[in-house]
Amino acid sequence: MRVFLLYPDRDFDLSRELPPNAADLSQDLALDILFAAMAQGDQFLLDVARRVVLSGSDELDVILYRQEILRDCLKHPDIVRQIYSIPVEFLERKRKEWLWISPRHAAPSSILSGAQRMLEVSLDLLQKLRQIADEHAGAFTSRGFRRFFSMIKQELDDAYLATMAKHIQALRFPKGVLLSAQLGNGNEGTNYTLCKPHDRERSWLKRIFAARSPIYSFSLHPRDDHGARVLGELRDRGLARAANSTAQAAEHIESFFKVLRWELAFYMGCLNLYEQLQQLNEPIAFPQVAPAKERRFSCTGLYDISLALTMKRTVVGNDVTADGKDLVIITGPNQGGKTTFLRSVGLAQLMMQAGMFVPAESFSGTVCSGVFTHFKREEDRTLRSGKFEEELKRISAVIDLIRPNGLVLLNESFASTNEREGAEIAREVVSALLESGVKIFYVTHMYEFARRVHEQRAQNVLFLRAERLADGTRTFKVKEGEPVGTSYGADLYNKIFVSGETEREGASLSVALDQA
């Protein structure tokens, strides 16, 4: 039985490593907040959410396949939770009863005992899963759930479940183990075979008059440990094939439950996240996904989901249209929402490629080959390298990893040196990335760099500016607009240092502006 709820034709590869830039993504985009919201304190859900989101697919069909399944989950959350509870219950029973399938070199009787018990505790759960499929399959419309329920009905039909129950009962050997054997070379036993028990369903009259074979028997002394060991070895020889077959069946059932739990856990995390956003009255949208060769990016009401989850309230969203653009440069005043917007872009891209909904009223985007970030960092406290050197090392690592049709988010990159030098390095790096087919969102205060790009009047560049009202108020929205030569540091000074009629001296103002 195959689950196929994350891919239409295969299971999720649990051995797949996380991308090498996973730590940077988590730090720069505040992904741990998103994962914690999906997990709701469940470590297993946290691990699954992290792995699936950070290993998002670049296959368009896979993304749409997961979107369909997630839509079904949002429509029928109670049913999906019922299904998820089944593999969870199986693994809990296994843990409580210390059930496991003994290794292949163990005695066949030990292997058979563990496998038989494993099948026994799973039988009613399989029956429950079949019942859910019978009652609710018609309510689901996604390809993934239709295939899943069809597989359950076909492979867990009445005949299969009845046969399974019969075999589980027989493997208890209530009347002992019936074996046959032959004499081989040197009168040693060979061809040990487990036989079906005598037919207990015959009438008493038939059993009385049936032909009987002569019976030869012997009994062991209670203290005959050696004899008991020899009989045990003979019994194990007869049980070997049955033990192997039963173990394979039990391993198959256990593997099915594990995969079912793992793949459904991702959608359980999405349900948890959806319910929290509903409580915050924040919108969600299933994105329109375009192939990697296209350049599409447009959104209405796009917001930073990590910020909303932290603030526990609605946050400002942005409307942007950047279709056909390879480079988006965001400038504007300090603390105007530029980094927040940049983070919302990265979060939406990762969530889209994981097959999730995105935090927006509407969203359309292009599948990318990978998401990379280069955000400013605090000074290296170990003093092993300067801040600018550390920036260059990190951008070099990004360039080594990124492929054509990748997406890179630059936040104040190369600002730790003087503006002239930083602008020149930014120009060279951005040009090289664009020539390699990489899409870029760049938040910068380097007016010299932004001015040069703006003067080129390239059709594939969009300029956004964080909005500032005439009185200095930040709306935390970004809107289309050409770069300006100030970041309005005086606004921050007035906000922080000027209170009522209190005024600071000019020297203090100079220091504050330098720091801003």
C-alpha positions as semicolon CSV with decimal commas, in nm:
position;residue;x (nm);y (nm);z (nm)
1;M;0,000;0,000;0,000
2;R;0,142;0,334;-0,106
3;V;0,036;0,668;0,042
4;F;0,144;0,920;-0,225
5;L;0,008;1,231;-0,051
6;L;0,314;1,451;-0,113
7;Y;0,405;1,330;-0,460
8;P;0,173;1,179;-0,723
9;D;0,410;0,893;-0,801
10;R;0,643;0,842;-0,505
11;D;0,688;0,875;-0,131
12;F;0,882;1,159;0,027
13;D;1,254;1,079;0,046
14;L;1,323;1,085;0,420
15;S;1,696;1,044;0,362
16;R;1,717;1,364;0,160
17;E;1,942;1,624;0,318
18;L;1,822;1,976;0,387
19;P;1,962;2,240;0,151
20;P;2,301;2,374;0,264
21;N;2,154;2,724;0,314
22;A;1,876;2,601;0,544
23;A;2,025;2,772;0,850
24;D;2,049;3,108;0,672
25;L;1,692;3,079;0,546
26;S;1,565;2,998;0,893
27;Q;1,747;3,291;1,049
28;D;1,679;3,555;0,784
29;L;1,313;3,468;0,721
30;A;1,225;3,384;1,084
31;L;1,112;3,038;0,972
32;D;1,124;2,895;1,324
33;I;0,819;3,106;1,409
34;L;0,632;2,957;1,113
35;F;0,736;2,602;1,201
36;A;0,638;2,647;1,565
37;A;0,293;2,767;1,460
38;M;0,251;2,460;1,240
39;A;0,373;2,222;1,511
40;Q;0,178;2,356;1,810
41;G;0,422;2,193;2,048
42;D;0,444;1,861;1,861
43;Q;0,810;1,786;1,789
44;F;0,722;1,541;1,513
45;L;0,509;1,799;1,331
46;L;0,790;2,050;1,374
47;D;1,046;1,820;1,211
48;V;0,813;1,738;0,921
49;A;0,722;2,103;0,861
50;R;1,087;2,206;0,857
51;R;1,188;1,930;0,618
52;V;0,902;1,974;0,370
53;V;0,911;2,355;0,358
54;L;1,289;2,379;0,328
55;S;1,291;2,103;0,064
56;G;1,018;2,257;-0,147
57;S;0,958;2,117;-0,493
58;D;1,044;2,290;-0,820
59;E;0,805;2,061;-1,009
60;L;0,490;2,247;-1,108
61;D;0,270;1,936;-1,105
62;V;0,385;1,839;-0,756
63;I;0,301;2,185;-0,620
64;L;-0,047;2,180;-0,775
65;Y;-0,096;1,820;-0,653
66;R;-0,030;1,926;-0,292
67;Q;-0,249;2,233;-0,328
68;E;-0,542;2,011;-0,427
69;I;-0,488;1,786;-0,127
70;L;-0,454;2,082;0,109
71;R;-0,781;2,228;-0,019
72;D;-0,948;1,898;0,068
73;C;-0,789;1,911;0,412
74;L;-0,924;2,262;0,475
75;K;-1,272;2,151;0,366
76;H;-1,273;1,834;0,577
77;P;-1,034;1,890;0,870
78;D;-1,216;1,652;1,108
79;I;-1,193;1,361;0,865
80;V;-0,826;1,426;0,797
81;R;-0,757;1,437;1,171
82;Q;-0,937;1,103;1,210
83;I;-0,714;0,950;0,943
84;Y;-0,402;1,097;1,105
85;S;-0,501;0,954;1,443
86;I;-0,490;0,598;1,304
87;P;-0,113;0,570;1,240
88;V;-0,051;0,769;1,559
89;E;-0,255;0,513;1,755
90;F;-0,071;0,224;1,590
91;L;0,271;0,361;1,685
92;E;0,148;0,435;2,038
93;R;0,030;0,076;2,078
94;K;0,360;-0,048;1,947
95;R;0,546;0,166;2,199
96;K;0,330;0,066;2,496
97;E;0,350;-0,307;2,421
98;W;0,718;-0,300;2,326
99;L;0,638;-0,452;1,991
100;W;0,904;-0,497;1,731
101;I;0,995;-0,740;1,459
102;S;1,300;-0,936;1,566
103;P;1,605;-0,923;1,339
104;R;1,640;-1,191;1,075
105;H;1,903;-1,384;1,272
106;A;1,664;-1,424;1,568
107;A;1,478;-1,747;1,632
108;P;1,181;-1,796;1,394
109;S;0,944;-1,837;1,689
110;S;1,051;-1,497;1,822
111;I;1,012;-1,335;1,481
112;L;0,672;-1,494;1,431
113;S;0,547;-1,392;1,774
114;G;0,638;-1,026;1,728
115;A;0,504;-1,010;1,373
116;Q;0,178;-1,182;1,467
117;R;0,118;-0,939;1,750
118;M;0,201;-0,645;1,525
119;L;-0,064;-0,759;1,278
120;E;-0,311;-0,817;1,559
121;V;-0,288;-0,461;1,697
122;S;-0,320;-0,316;1,346
123;L;-0,629;-0,508;1,234
124;D;-0,896;-0,287;1,390
125;L;-0,709;0,024;1,275
126;L;-0,709;-0,101;0,917
127;Q;-1,079;-0,172;0,951
128;K;-1,134;0,182;1,080
129;L;-0,940;0,325;0,786
130;R;-1,152;0,121;0,546
131;Q;-1,468;0,249;0,715
132;I;-1,355;0,611;0,673
133;A;-1,288;0,545;0,305
134;D;-1,634;0,392;0,258
135;E;-1,812;0,680;0,433
136;H;-1,621;0,987;0,318
137;A;-1,431;0,915;-0,004
138;G;-1,697;1,084;-0,215
139;A;-1,648;1,416;-0,036
140;F;-1,285;1,450;-0,148
141;T;-1,199;1,584;-0,493
142;S;-0,819;1,597;-0,507
143;R;-0,625;1,346;-0,714
144;G;-0,421;1,246;-0,411
145;F;-0,711;1,162;-0,180
146;R;-0,915;0,996;-0,457
147;R;-0,623;0,765;-0,533
148;F;-0,561;0,705;-0,163
149;F;-0,920;0,609;-0,083
150;S;-0,945;0,394;-0,395
151;M;-0,631;0,207;-0,288
152;I;-0,773;0,155;0,063
153;K;-1,100;0,014;-0,071
154;Q;-0,922;-0,213;-0,315
155;E;-0,647;-0,350;-0,093
156;L;-0,839;-0,356;0,235
157;D;-1,156;-0,514;0,103
158;D;-1,376;-0,742;0,315
159;A;-1,211;-1,060;0,189
160;Y;-0,863;-0,934;0,275
161;L;-0,959;-0,821;0,624
162;A;-1,142;-1,148;0,695
163;T;-0,845;-1,352;0,574
164;M;-0,609;-1,141;0,782
165;A;-0,820;-1,196;1,095
166;K;-0,827;-1,571;1,027
167;H;-0,450;-1,593;0,986
168;I;-0,388;-1,386;1,299
169;Q;-0,602;-1,630;1,495
170;A;-0,431;-1,933;1,342
171;L;-0,085;-1,795;1,417
172;R;-0,162;-1,808;1,787
173;F;-0,146;-2,191;1,751
174;P;-0,411;-2,260;2,014
175;K;-0,382;-2,637;1,955
176;G;-0,007;-2,646;1,913
177;V;0,216;-2,645;1,607
178;L;0,162;-2,920;1,347
179;L;0,475;-2,998;1,147
180;S;0,575;-3,252;0,887
181;A;0,928;-3,361;0,806
182;Q;1,123;-3,621;0,613
183;L;1,435;-3,821;0,684
184;G;1,740;-3,710;0,496
185;N;2,099;-3,821;0,480
186;G;2,215;-3,988;0,795
187;N;1,853;-4,005;0,912
188;E;1,859;-3,635;0,985
189;G;1,537;-3,444;0,956
190;T;1,475;-3,239;0,644
191;N;1,195;-3,054;0,466
192;Y;1,034;-2,930;0,785
193;T;0,694;-2,787;0,690
194;L;0,427;-2,608;0,888
195;C;0,094;-2,779;0,824
196;K;-0,261;-2,657;0,850
197;P;-0,435;-2,770;1,169
198;H;-0,685;-3,053;1,147
199;D;-1,023;-2,939;1,024
200;R;-1,212;-2,848;1,341
201;E;-1,523;-2,755;1,145
202;R;-1,616;-3,115;1,055
203;S;-1,912;-3,265;1,238
204;W;-1,846;-3,494;1,532
205;L;-1,982;-3,788;1,331
206;K;-1,731;-3,735;1,049
207;R;-1,450;-3,696;1,296
208;I;-1,542;-4,030;1,465
209;F;-1,550;-4,231;1,143
210;A;-1,267;-4,057;0,960
211;A;-0,957;-4,262;0,880
212;R;-0,695;-4,222;1,147
213;S;-0,321;-4,237;1,120
214;P;-0,128;-4,412;1,391
215;I;-0,004;-4,169;1,654
216;Y;0,340;-4,193;1,804
217;S;0,407;-3,964;2,092
218;F;0,654;-3,900;2,371
219;S;0,677;-3,661;2,660
220;L;0,967;-3,472;2,810
221;H;1,065;-3,468;3,169
222;P;1,009;-3,119;3,317
223;R;1,382;-3,089;3,386
224;D;1,493;-3,204;3,042
225;D;1,628;-2,868;2,928
226;H;1,834;-3,020;2,649
227;G;1,535;-3,205;2,508
228;A;1,322;-2,891;2,527
229;R;1,592;-2,700;2,342
230;V;1,608;-2,965;2,069
231;L;1,230;-2,965;2,028
232;G;1,238;-2,584;2,012
233;E;1,494;-2,601;1,733
234;L;1,279;-2,849;1,542
235;R;0,977;-2,623;1,590
236;D;1,172;-2,322;1,465
237;R;1,272;-2,508;1,152
238;G;0,909;-2,567;1,071
239;L;0,814;-2,208;1,151
240;A;1,093;-2,043;0,951
241;R;0,902;-1,982;0,629
242;A;0,584;-1,877;0,809
243;A;0,784;-1,642;1,031
244;N;0,948;-1,482;0,730
245;S;0,617;-1,430;0,549
246;T;0,443;-1,294;0,859
247;A;0,733;-1,058;0,930
248;Q;0,717;-0,923;0,576
249;A;0,343;-0,861;0,612
250;A;0,392;-0,687;0,948
251;E;0,677;-0,473;0,813
252;H;0,458;-0,373;0,520
253;I;0,176;-0,262;0,750
254;E;0,414;-0,079;0,982
255;S;0,583;0,098;0,691
256;F;0,244;0,204;0,555
257;F;0,141;0,355;0,888
258;K;0,474;0,535;0,927
259;V;0,457;0,691;0,581
260;L;0,090;0,780;0,627
261;R;0,171;0,957;0,953
262;W;0,471;1,134;0,805
263;E;0,299;1,268;0,493
264;L;-0,025;1,361;0,667
265;A;0,176;1,542;0,936
266;F;0,261;1,812;0,683
267;Y;-0,107;1,878;0,617
268;M;-0,180;1,867;0,990
269;G;0,076;2,146;1,030
270;C;-0,097;2,342;0,755
271;L;-0,431;2,298;0,933
272;N;-0,280;2,425;1,258
273;L;-0,139;2,728;1,080
274;Y;-0,466;2,798;0,898
275;E;-0,664;2,793;1,222
276;Q;-0,428;3,045;1,384
277;L;-0,448;3,280;1,088
278;Q;-0,826;3,256;1,100
279;Q;-0,817;3,366;1,463
280;L;-0,603;3,665;1,361
281;N;-0,844;3,738;1,074
282;E;-0,551;3,725;0,831
283;P;-0,620;3,621;0,469
284;I;-0,468;3,329;0,284
285;A;-0,456;3,248;-0,086
286;F;-0,361;2,950;-0,296
287;P;-0,104;3,093;-0,536
288;Q;-0,115;3,075;-0,911
289;V;0,209;2,900;-1,002
290;A;0,399;2,969;-1,324
291;P;0,683;2,765;-1,478
292;A;1,040;2,864;-1,398
293;K;1,104;3,011;-1,744
294;E;0,844;3,281;-1,684
295;R;0,897;3,590;-1,469
296;R;0,583;3,639;-1,269
297;F;0,535;3,805;-0,934
298;S;0,219;3,984;-0,830
299;C;0,040;4,002;-0,500
300;T;-0,230;4,184;-0,311
301;G;-0,222;4,203;0,065
302;L;0,105;4,008;0,095
303;Y;0,215;4,016;0,460
304;D;0,493;3,876;0,677
305;I;0,333;3,569;0,835
306;S;0,606;3,536;1,098
307;L;0,543;3,894;1,208
308;A;0,167;3,837;1,227
309;L;0,216;3,523;1,436
310;T;0,453;3,707;1,668
311;M;0,238;4,020;1,706
312;K;-0,081;3,813;1,741
313;R;-0,270;4,063;1,526
314;T;-0,317;4,165;1,165
315;V;-0,022;4,335;1,001
316;V;0,015;4,558;0,696
317;G;0,007;4,385;0,357
318;N;0,148;4,502;0,025
319;D;0,022;4,511;-0,332
320;V;0,298;4,468;-0,589
321;T;0,307;4,380;-0,957
322;A;0,650;4,274;-1,084
323;D;0,560;4,049;-1,376
324;G;0,841;4,033;-1,629
325;K;1,094;4,176;-1,384
326;D;1,426;4,013;-1,300
327;L;1,535;4,273;-1,045
328;V;1,327;4,449;-0,780
329;I;1,506;4,724;-0,584
330;I;1,342;4,845;-0,262
331;T;1,455;5,175;-0,112
332;G;1,306;5,426;0,128
333;P;1,315;5,549;0,485
334;N;1,454;5,362;0,782
335;Q;1,204;5,138;0,960
336;G;0,960;5,176;0,673
337;G;0,884;4,807;0,623
338;K;1,141;4,721;0,356
339;T;1,291;4,420;0,535
340;T;0,947;4,303;0,639
341;F;0,834;4,308;0,276
342;L;1,150;4,125;0,167
343;R;1,089;3,859;0,430
344;S;0,727;3,822;0,316
345;V;0,848;3,755;-0,039
346;G;1,081;3,477;0,076
347;L;0,821;3,319;0,304
348;A;0,557;3,322;0,031
349;Q;0,798;3,164;-0,218
350;L;0,895;2,882;0,019
351;M;0,534;2,818;0,120
352;M;0,422;2,817;-0,243
353;Q;0,685;2,564;-0,346
354;A;0,598;2,343;-0,050
355;G;0,243;2,329;-0,189
356;M;0,094;2,547;0,084
357;F;-0,130;2,850;0,081
358;V;0,047;3,185;0,112
359;P;-0,014;3,485;0,343
360;A;-0,188;3,717;0,100
361;E;-0,523;3,802;-0,052
362;S;-0,392;3,688;-0,391
363;F;-0,052;3,577;-0,516
364;S;0,106;3,456;-0,838
365;G;0,467;3,359;-0,870
366;T;0,725;3,163;-1,064
367;V;0,873;2,835;-0,951
368;C;1,240;2,888;-0,872
369;S;1,529;2,645;-0,848
370;G;1,609;2,759;-0,495
371;V;1,564;3,047;-0,252
372;F;1,873;3,219;-0,108
373;T;1,914;3,505;0,135
374;H;2,192;3,751;0,213
375;F;2,084;3,964;0,507
376;K;2,305;4,195;0,709
377;R;2,450;4,041;1,023
378;E;2,573;4,177;1,352
379;E;2,946;4,225;1,404
380;D;3,142;3,900;1,444
381;R;3,207;3,888;1,819
382;T;3,490;3,639;1,775
383;L;3,676;3,903;1,572
384;R;3,792;3,632;1,331
385;S;3,687;3,846;1,036
386;G;3,559;4,194;0,969
387;K;3,196;4,259;0,887
388;F;3,261;4,333;0,521
389;E;3,479;4,024;0,482
390;E;3,203;3,815;0,637
391;E;2,952;3,962;0,388
392;L;3,172;3,869;0,093
393;K;3,220;3,513;0,219
394;R;2,846;3,464;0,251
395;I;2,766;3,606;-0,094
396;S;3,039;3,382;-0,238
397;A;2,869;3,080;-0,081
398;V;2,535;3,188;-0,232
399;I;2,691;3,226;-0,577
400;D;2,845;2,879;-0,551
401;L;2,508;2,721;-0,473
402;I;2,255;2,915;-0,677
403;R;2,143;2,789;-1,017
404;P;1,960;2,951;-1,308
405;N;1,602;3,049;-1,220
406;G;1,697;3,082;-0,856
407;L;1,572;3,360;-0,629
408;V;1,803;3,562;-0,407
409;L;1,692;3,814;-0,145
410;L;1,955;4,078;-0,061
411;N;1,902;4,294;0,248
412;E;2,146;4,583;0,294
413;S;2,420;4,375;0,132
414;F;2,764;4,540;0,103
415;A;2,657;4,833;0,321
416;S;2,937;4,769;0,573
417;T;3,192;4,943;0,351
418;N;3,182;5,296;0,209
419;E;2,901;5,366;-0,037
420;R;3,119;5,407;-0,343
421;E;3,291;5,075;-0,296
422;G;2,971;4,901;-0,186
423;A;2,779;5,034;-0,486
424;E;3,041;4,906;-0,727
425;I;3,048;4,559;-0,569
426;A;2,668;4,548;-0,563
427;R;2,655;4,639;-0,932
428;E;2,900;4,365;-1,028
429;V;2,731;4,096;-0,815
430;V;2,381;4,187;-0,933
431;S;2,491;4,197;-1,298
432;A;2,654;3,855;-1,271
433;L;2,347;3,702;-1,107
434;L;2,112;3,852;-1,366
435;E;2,329;3,719;-1,648
436;S;2,300;3,372;-1,489
437;G;1,920;3,388;-1,499
438;V;1,869;3,460;-1,128
439;K;1,582;3,674;-0,999
440;I;1,672;3,933;-0,733
441;F;1,490;4,135;-0,466
442;Y;1,729;4,391;-0,318
443;V;1,667;4,618;-0,018
444;T;1,934;4,888;-0,014
445;H;2,016;5,232;0,125
446;M;2,299;5,275;-0,128
447;Y;2,159;5,560;-0,335
448;E;2,458;5,553;-0,570
449;F;2,387;5,194;-0,670
450;A;2,010;5,246;-0,702
451;R;2,060;5,567;-0,902
452;R;2,290;5,398;-1,154
453;V;2,046;5,114;-1,211
454;H;1,757;5,358;-1,243
455;E;1,943;5,567;-1,501
456;Q;1,984;5,260;-1,723
457;R;1,604;5,250;-1,765
458;A;1,605;4,871;-1,797
459;Q;1,267;4,718;-1,869
460;N;1,331;4,421;-1,642
461;V;1,382;4,630;-1,324
462;L;1,114;4,747;-1,081
463;F;1,179;5,016;-0,820
464;L;0,979;5,013;-0,498
465;R;1,001;5,261;-0,215
466;A;0,880;5,232;0,143
467;E;0,606;5,490;0,188
468;R;0,663;5,793;0,410
469;L;0,394;6,053;0,462
470;A;0,468;6,424;0,469
471;D;0,475;6,431;0,848
472;G;0,729;6,150;0,859
473;T;0,477;5,874;0,940
474;R;0,565;5,528;0,806
475;T;0,274;5,332;0,660
476;F;0,491;5,015;0,631
477;K;0,379;4,978;0,271
478;V;0,605;4,963;-0,032
479;K;0,492;5,131;-0,350
480;E;0,640;5,182;-0,692
481;G;0,875;5,479;-0,691
482;E;1,224;5,585;-0,792
483;P;1,504;5,591;-0,532
484;V;1,573;5,905;-0,331
485;G;1,896;6,021;-0,173
486;T;1,793;6,005;0,193
487;S;1,678;5,743;0,441
488;Y;1,522;6,011;0,665
489;G;1,735;5,936;0,969
490;A;1,616;6,262;1,126
491;D;1,271;6,108;1,163
492;L;1,415;5,841;1,388
493;Y;1,607;6,099;1,585
494;N;1,296;6,305;1,648
495;K;1,104;5,995;1,747
496;I;1,369;5,865;1,987
497;F;1,538;6,175;2,130
498;V;1,287;6,460;2,112
499;S;1,014;6,443;2,376
500;G;0,772;6,729;2,424
501;E;0,962;7,057;2,442
502;T;1,295;6,881;2,510
503;E;1,559;6,939;2,243
504;R;1,904;6,794;2,209
505;E;2,212;6,980;2,110
506;G;2,332;6,981;1,751
507;A;2,621;6,751;1,836
508;S;2,382;6,486;1,962
509;L;2,179;6,519;1,643
510;S;2,488;6,453;1,435
511;V;2,569;6,140;1,635
512;A;2,214;6,010;1,609
513;L;2,204;6,059;1,232
514;D;2,534;5,881;1,190
515;Q;2,401;5,586;1,388
516;A;2,074;5,582;1,190
